[in-house]
């Protein structure tokens, strides 16, 4: 993702550098990350041993939505993503803004989730190596999460950009960490130290019944499948995108869900219900490594691999959020102050400060509620926001079929309609989200609407209207 405004660098031969292998690693790296660490333990608390099933259902919903993204990105090969598709379909500036700001908020809530998962795993690593005498308190975990968010802001302020080669390294770290969990799980099974029979056992802890329990768990598991939508931002840097993008994106989703399901099987086979319940949020995978291979010191190294993988997710999300804030400010749909760029680092420092402040506020607010599960609630907010965005994108895909446009890929039949219905279903009240999830999402969107309204008043008559929706990230 480049923030340069020097058009002389925008040469096709320099940008079309991603072939199918690099693109696949980018997509897998974007999907893998904090999600599986954050939600796997939570899923077992809802559906028991069939925790792998919500990942599979979430994969189906994500894949159907990905087909809509593929149809649209081949028709409109620009890096503006969901906001562009919404504007092309409906032409309503306010709706386009809501979609763009919803994507920003999902990045912020995802980064806040990642920071808490990172804090849990860092604390686990320090304890496993004997560098801490006791498990840190909730306040200490929150302080670590807050400190990490500040560190991300400082890194972002230095003008850090994404590089494909660096993403490859981080992806390999992420895959290695999850491969350790899977390897330990199946090693324990081969030694007779795990109960494979548990993977088909449904435990209805909330008296919902199988269908509603899996639905509720799927809405949480969906947090682990997001990230594929960010790959559309690489379309202008991909060789022959109409041919390469469809199969590569679908392959990446398939690899991710196989890894997730194997991780879920390892968790439920190796750990008892009590061990899962007693594991701190975001640390179920660390418990698998501890319990499944007690004679090997893997548990001393694994937490730091997890920290590295989760940190990558958070950094990408905060880079995306600050960049979109910068783009919306330059479009005069948010106050222009959010688009200010540092003269020394050329980083959008006001946008970075604003997104970081929102993330810090989220962490503090959720952690201050004694009955609140921080990771679960923040992950649920992210899923809620992105399911709403995906619903709109799927509808936009149906609307834009009236536009012949360009592009050779077409989502089969009525799959966009099916995907839209499934996204709408996962947004329903039967999912049994906590009230705090809706409160956080509403407050975040309200902040955006207020800023949009202020911009409309200050910059009449053009304020609040997109000048160039195809270049939101510039």
N, C-alpha and C positions, 0 to 999 in steps of 0.2 A: 504494500500500500504506500504510494508515494504522495507526499504533500507538496511536491514541487510545482510551481506555476510556470516554469521555464518550458515553453512549448517546443524549444529546440531539442529537448531530450525525448520527446514523444515520437520516436521513430519506430515504425512497425517492426523492422528487423531486430530491434532491441527488445521490444515488448513481447513478441510472439516466441517466448523462450520455453514455455512449458509444454512438454510432450506428455503422453499418457502416464508414464511412470512418476514423474515429478508431480503431476496434477493429482494422481491417486494418493501419494504421500501427503500432499497438502490437505486433501479432503479428509483422509483418515485422521490426520493430526488435528484438524479443526473439530472433528466430532468427538474423538477421544479426549479425555481430560478430567475435569472435576466431577462430571456427572455421575459416573459409575461409582466413584468414591463417596459421593454425597448421598445417593439414594438407595443403594443396594440393601443396606441394613434396614432402611425404612420400609422397603417393599416386603421383606420377610415378616415384619410386624403386621402387615395388612393381609397377606395371602399365604404366609407360611412358606413351605418348601417349594411351591411353584413360583418363586420370585422371578424365575427366568421367563415366565409367560408374559408379564407386563412389558418386558423388554421387546419380546417378539411382536406383540400387538402395537406397541409404539413404533416399531420398525415398519409395520404395514402402513400406518397412518403417515409416517414420515416419507416413505417411499412413494405413496400416492401423491403427496404434496410435492415431492421432488420432481415427479413427472410434469406437474404444472409449471414448476420453476424452469424445467428444461425446455418446455414448449415456448415459454416467454423469453428466456434468455437467448434462444436461437432466433426468435423473431425480432427481439430488441437487444442486440449484443452490446449493452452498455453496463457500466459498473454501479448503476444507481439502485438496482434491486427492487424490493417490494414497493417502495414509494413510486418509482417510475411506472411500474405495472398498474398500480392503483390510479395514477394520474392519467395514464393512457386509456384506462377502462372507463373511468367515471368523470374525469375532468373537474373534480371539485377540490379546490385548493385546501380547504379545511380538512377534508378526509385524507388527502395526501399527507398533510402535516401530521395528523393523528397517527397514521401508519409509521411515518418516519420517526416521530418522537417515541412511539411504542417500541420500535426497534432499539432506539437509544436506551430507553429505560430497561429493556430486557438485558442489554449488555451490562448495565450498571448493577442490576440485581444478580446477574450471573457472576460478576466479579466479586460482589459481596459474599455470595455463597462460597465461591472458591477460596476467598480469604479465610473464612471460618473453617473450611475443610483443611486448608493448609495449616492453620494454627493447631488444629487437633492432631494432625500427623507430625508436625514439628515437635509438639509436646510429647507425643508418643515416642519419637526417635530419641529425644533427650532423656526420657525416662528409661527406655530400653538400654541405652548405653551407660546408665548410671550417672549421668550428668545432672539429673534432678533426683532428689531423694523421694519425692512423692508426686502423685498426679497433681498438676496445677489446677487451681480453682477456675470457676467459670469466668470470673473477672480477669484472670490472667490470660485465658484463652481469647477473651474479647479484646484485651489490650494488644495481644500479638496480631490479631486480625486487623485492628485499627492501624497498627504500626506498618503492617504489610501494605495496606492501602496507601498510606502516605509514601512508602518506598516506591510503589508503582507510579505515583504521581511524579516523584522526583525523576524516575527513569524516563517517563513520558515527556517531561519538560526538557530533557536533553535532546529531544527530537529523534528518538529511536524509531526506526522504520522496520517493517517486516522484510525479511529476505527469505527466498525460497530455500536456499541451502541451510540456513539456520533452522527453518521450520522442519526440514528433513531430520536434523539432529534431534530436535525436541520430540518429533514423532517417534523416533526410535527409542528414546528414553521412556515415553509414555507406553509404548508397546512392551518394552522390556519389563516395566513395573507390573503391568497386568499379566504378562506371561509368567512372572514369578508366582503370582497368586494362583493362576490356573495350574502351573506345575506343582506347586505345593499341595493344592487341593487333590489332584489326581494321584500324587505320590502317597498322600495320606490314605486315599481310597485303596490303592494297591497294597498298602501295608495293613489293611483292615482296621485303620484308625478313623474311619469315617463311615457315615451311614448314607449310602447312595439312594436307598429307598425313600429318603425324605424328599427327594426332588419331585415326587408325584403326590406329595401330601399337601392338601389344602387345609389351612387353619383359618377359620372365620372368626378372627378376634373381635370384629366389630359387629357381628350378627347382621351382615349385609347380604349374605348369599354369594355364591360364586361369581355371578355375572357382575353385580355392582361392586364387589370387592376387587375384581380384576380391573374394572373400569376406573375405580379410584386409584389403584396402584399404577395403571397405565398413564394417568394424568401426571403422576409424579415421575415415572420412568421416562416420560417424554423429554424431561430436562436433559437426560443423557444422550438423546438422539439429535438435539439441535446442534447447529454448526454447519450442516450441509448447505444451508441457505447463504452462508457467507462466501461460498465458493463461486457464486455468480460474479463476485467482484473481480475474479481472475479471468473472466471470459476474454477480455481484450489482450491478455498476455498468453493466451493458449493457442497453440498451433492447430489449425483446422478445427475450431471449437464445435461446429455442427456435427462433425463425425466423432470427435473424441469425447466431448463433454457427457453425452447421455450414458454411454456404457461405463465411463470412469466414475461418475457420480454414483450410479447404482451399485457398482462394485464396491466403492468405498463404504456405502451404507451397509452392504451385506457383510463386509469384513467387520465393521464395528459391532453389528448385532451378534455375530458369532462370538466375538470376544466377550461381549457383555453377558451373553447367556452362559458361556463357560465359567465366567467369574461368578455369576449368581449360583450356578450348580456347586462350585467350590465352596461358597459361603455356607449354603444350607446343608451340604454334606459334612463339612468339617466341624462347624460350630453347632452347639445345642441352642435351643430357644433362649435359655437363660444367658448364655454367652453373648448371643446377638443383642439381647435386651440390655445387658450390662455394658456393652461397648458404647463408648461415647459417639455422638453424632459424627459421621464421616470416618470412623475408624474400624468398621467391620472388616475391611480388607486387611488391615494391619493385624487384627486378631486371627485371621485365617493363617497368616504367615507364622505368627507366634505359636498357635496351637498345632498346626499341621506339620511343622518341622522344628520341634523343640530342641533337637540335637544339633541344629545348624544355626549359625549366627545371622541368618538372613534377615531376621526382624530388626537387626541393628542398622542395616543398610536400606531396607525397603522404604521406611518412612521418608527418607531424604530423596529417594527417587520419586516418591509420590508428591513430595513438596515441589520438586522441579517441574513435574508434569502439570500439577494444578496451577502453579505460578504462571506457566505459559498460557493457560486458558484465561486467567484473570488479566494478564497483560494485553492479550489480543482483544478482549472485550473492552477494556478501558481505552485502548487506542482507537477502536471503532467508535465508541461513544463520543470521545472528544472530537474526532474527525467529523462525525455527522453533525455535532453541534456547531462546529466551525462552518460546515457547508450550509446548514440552515440559516445561520447568521448572515452569511454572504448572499443568501437568496432573499434576505429581508423578510423572513417569516419568524425569526427570533431576533432579540435585540442585537445590534451590531457589535456590542461589546464582547459577546461570546465568540466573535470571530477574530479577535485581536491576536496577533502573532508576535512572538518574541523576535526582536531584531537580531539577537545573537544565535539562538538555536532554531529559529523559524518554527517553533512549536506553538500550537494554539493554547497559550497558557491560561486564558480565562475559561475556555471550555474545559480544560483539564481540571482547573480548580473547582469549577461548578460540578462536574461529574463526580469528582472525588468527594466533595462535600455531601452530595446526595448519598453516595455509598457509605460514608462514615455515619451519616444520620440513620440510614437503614440498619446498619449493624448495631448501633447503640440502642435504637428503638426496640428492635426485636429482642436483643439480649436483655433489655431491662424488664421484660415481661417474664416473670418467674415461671409461668406455665408454658411458655413458648419454646418450641423446638426451632432453633435459629436456622440450621441448615435446611430442614424440611420446608419451613415457611418461605424462605428466600428462594429456594428452588421452585416452589409452587407458584410464586409470583412470576418468575421467569417463564415457566410453562404457560401460565394463564395469558401473559402478554403475547407470547409467540404463537400460541394456538389461535388467538384473535387475529394476528397478522396473517397467519397461514389461511384462515378462513376467508379473509378478504382477497388474498392472492389467488386462491382456487376459484372464487367467484369471478375475479378479474380475468382469469384464463378463459372461462366460458364466454364472457362478454367480448373479449378480444378476438375470438374466433371469427367474428364478423369482419375483422380487419385482415385482408389477405397477407399484408406485410411480406416478410421474407422468412427464411428458416425452413429447414427440411424436417425437423422433429415435431411430431404431434403426439400428445398424450392419448393413449388408446381410448376410443369411445367416450363414455361418460365418467371416466376416472376423476376429472376435476370436481364433478358434482358429488361423487362418492366421497372424495377427500374432504370436501366442504362440509358434508353432513357429519362425517366422523369428527372433524375438528369442532363443529358446533356441539356435538354430543358430549365431547370431553370438556366443553366449557360449562355444561349444565350443572345445576345445584345438586344433582344426585351423586356427583363426584365427591361431595362432602368435604370441600375445602374449609379451612378455618376462616372465620370472619376477618381475621387479621390479614389474610392473603388479599381479599378484595379491598380492604381498607388501604393497604400499601399501594396496590395497583391504581386505585382511584386517586389517591393523593398525588402520586407521581404524574399521572396524566393531567390532573388539575393544575399542577405547577406549570406544565407545558402550555396548557390552554391559557392560563393567566399571562404567561410571557408572550404568547402569540397575540393575545388581545392588546397588550401594551404596545407591541410592535405595530399592530394595525393602526393604533391611534397616533403614534409618534411619526410613522412614515406614510401618512396618507398621500396619494390614493393607492399606492402600490404595496404598502405594508401588508404582510400576511398572504401575499400572492407569489407563487414560485415564478421566477424569471426564466429559469432553465432547469426543469426537473431532471433532464438527462445527465446533468453534471452536479448532483447533490454533494458528491465527495470532493469537489474541487473549490 
